[in-house]
Amino acid sequence: MSVKQKNLSVLSIHSYLEELKVRYCKIFPPKVEKIHYCEMNEEQEELYERVKSQYRNEDSKSPSIKWESTNLD
């Protein structure tokens, strides 16, 4: 598949999705978001802080955190 064909394919998909959006957005109700806050336990908080610090670290482009299976009850 040539670059032109790929670009045309992407444009076709984009146009189709836009058409669907215009057609069906009238049918669905508006989006409703509900935010629920909860306390984290100590283990969850430590993991959260590790992940957050890796993402904030400019040197780290892709975080490499080992997700361990733990009991969070």
Secondary structure, DSSP 8 states (H G I E B T S, - for coil): --HHHHHHHHHHHHHHHHHHHHHHTTTS-------------HHHHHHHHHHHHHHH-TT-SS-----------
